[in-house]
Amino acid sequence: MSQYLRPFIEALSLTTQPVSIAAVASFSVGQVSVATTSTLIRAANTTRKFLEITNSSPIRDVYIGNTGVTITTGHIVPPGSSFIIDNAVCTAAFYGVAQGAAATVTYIEW
């Protein structure tokens, strides 16, 4: 092992915590047609552990964010790309807005 990497690897192994995995009893999947105005994709969910939003449009950008999101204030999800939240990081509602014309997004959540 490199003398330069050894201190980093040793420090990393001291800080690594075991990961617990919980069983998932059910999940939700669906599609939403996102308009050119702020459209609800998923409501707030205080028990959310995972959420993936995929832009199914082959040509339209979708921007996600809070209620009232616009193409200048949202986080871009390009055509065919996904946005993922896991480890119960965010339980807020997700809204989207499409650029130019409506676009379909799919989601899976547990």
Secondary structure as GFF3:
##gff-version 3
##sequence-region A 1 110
A	DSSP	alpha_helix	6	15	.	.	.	ID=ss1
A	DSSP	beta_strand	28	34	.	.	.	ID=ss2
A	DSSP	beta_strand	39	42	.	.	.	ID=ss3
A	DSSP	beta_strand	50	55	.	.	.	ID=ss4
A	DSSP	beta_strand	62	65	.	.	.	ID=ss5
A	DSSP	beta_strand	75	77	.	.	.	ID=ss6
A	DSSP	beta_strand	82	86	.	.	.	ID=ss7
A	DSSP	beta_strand	94	98	.	.	.	ID=ss8
A	DSSP	beta_strand	103	109	.	.	.	ID=ss9
###
